[in-house]
Amino acid sequence: MIEAIKDDFQTMQSVRVEIYNQVYNIRFDGDSDYVVRLAEYIDERMREIAATTRTADSLKVAVLTALHIADELYQLKTQLEQTDNQLATRSAKCAEMLDKFLKQSESNFR
């Protein structure tokens, strides 16, 4: 198990990003453009929050940013769950209507 983790770690790529004036070397498995876009998004959000709250404390800005992003994520997950539930309800109604239609068609052909 430990060897597999080491092998995975060795095959990972590294990208250098800057977030809120701090440089980070991020190791990842996947698309470097995606990691850069994430870093840009976080940097953008941190700067917005720092400007809005007028705080220079980078730790406070980071925590507030994490809370805002977590709120966005939670809201999107809630919307997705609601959409999934609506889709399941509509699908069940469609299946029920189709069953009724098929039963009526069968009885008409007998």
C-alpha positions in Angstrom: 0.0 0.0 0.0 2.8 2.5 0.9 4.6 1.6 -2.3 1.5 2.4 -4.4 1.2 5.8 -2.7 4.8 6.6 -3.4 4.4 5.5 -7.0 1.4 7.8 -7.4 3.2 10.7 -5.7 6.2 10.3 -8.0 4.0 10.4 -11.2 2.2 13.5 -10.1 3.0 16.8 -11.8 3.8 20.1 -10.1 2.7 23.6 -10.9 3.7 26.8 -9.3 0.8 29.2 -8.5 0.5 32.5 -6.6 -2.4 33.0 -4.3 -2.7 36.3 -2.4 1.0 37.1 -2.8 2.2 33.7 -1.7 3.8 31.2 -4.1 2.8 27.6 -3.8 4.1 24.5 -5.6 1.1 22.3 -6.0 1.5 18.6 -6.8 -1.5 17.1 -8.6 -2.6 14.4 -11.0 -4.4 16.0 -13.9 -4.6 19.2 -15.9 -2.3 22.0 -14.9 -4.6 24.6 -16.4 -7.3 23.4 -14.0 -5.1 23.9 -11.0 -4.0 27.3 -12.3 -7.7 28.3 -12.8 -8.5 27.2 -9.2 -5.6 29.2 -7.8 -6.8 32.2 -9.8 -10.3 31.8 -8.5 -9.1 31.6 -4.9 -6.8 34.6 -5.4 -9.6 36.6 -6.9 -12.0 35.7 -4.0 -9.4 36.5 -1.4 -8.7 39.9 -2.9 -12.5 40.7 -3.1 -13.0 39.7 0.5 -9.9 41.6 1.7 -11.2 44.7 -0.1 -14.7 44.3 1.3 -13.6 43.6 4.9 -10.6 45.9 4.7 -8.5 43.5 6.6 -4.8 42.9 5.9 -4.6 39.7 8.0 -4.1 37.0 5.4 -5.2 34.2 7.8 -8.6 36.0 8.4 -8.9 36.6 4.7 -8.2 32.9 3.9 -10.7 31.7 6.5 -13.4 34.1 5.3 -12.7 33.1 1.7 -13.0 29.4 2.7 -16.3 30.1 4.3 -17.6 31.9 1.2 -16.5 29.2 -1.1 -17.9 26.5 1.2 -21.2 28.5 1.1 -21.2 28.5 -2.7 -20.5 24.8 -2.7 -23.2 24.0 -0.2 -25.8 26.1 -2.1 -24.8 24.4 -5.4 -25.1 20.9 -3.8 -28.5 21.8 -2.4 -29.7 23.0 -5.8 -28.3 19.8 -7.4 -30.2 17.7 -4.9 -33.4 19.6 -5.5 -33.0 19.2 -9.3 -32.2 15.5 -8.9 -35.4 15.1 -6.8 -37.5 17.0 -9.3 -36.0 14.9 -12.1 -36.7 11.7 -10.2 -40.3 12.7 -9.6 -40.9 13.7 -13.2 -39.2 10.5 -14.4 -41.5 8.4 -12.2 -44.6 10.2 -13.5 -43.4 9.7 -17.1 -42.9 6.0 -16.4 -46.3 5.7 -14.8 -47.9 7.4 -17.8 -46.0 5.2 -20.2 -47.2 2.1 -18.3 -50.8 3.2 -18.4 -50.5 3.9 -22.2 -48.9 0.5 -22.8 -51.6 -1.2 -20.8 -54.3 0.6 -22.8 -52.6 -0.2 -26.1 -52.4 -3.9 -25.1 -56.1 -4.0 -24.2 -57.1 -2.3 -27.5 -55.2 -4.9 -29.6 -56.8 -7.9 -27.9 
